[in-house]
């Protein structure tokens, strides 16, 4: 079993399914940025970054891609977690799988 698979299983067990907020926190932490610094870079408010990370605000796929690009993370993952959060909020029990066109 690869390290990547073990890490994903560990995080899912410890924290539940990945959300866009968790993804954003990981990007921000990896970039060694505060919420304020990331907000400035993305031209949004610090409170919006906080609300996204806490799951209080859903983001559009366009903003998800912008955030992923800023952090040099895969856009497919950002869009996947963004859409998965929207499905969960709508109480639609489906999972998203994406491929770049």
Secondary structure, DSSP 8 states (H G I E B T S, - for coil): --HHHHHHHHHHHHH-S--HHHHHHHHHHHTT--HHHHHHHHTS-HHHHHHHHTTSS---HHHHHHHHHHHT--HHHHHHHHHHHHHHHTT----------
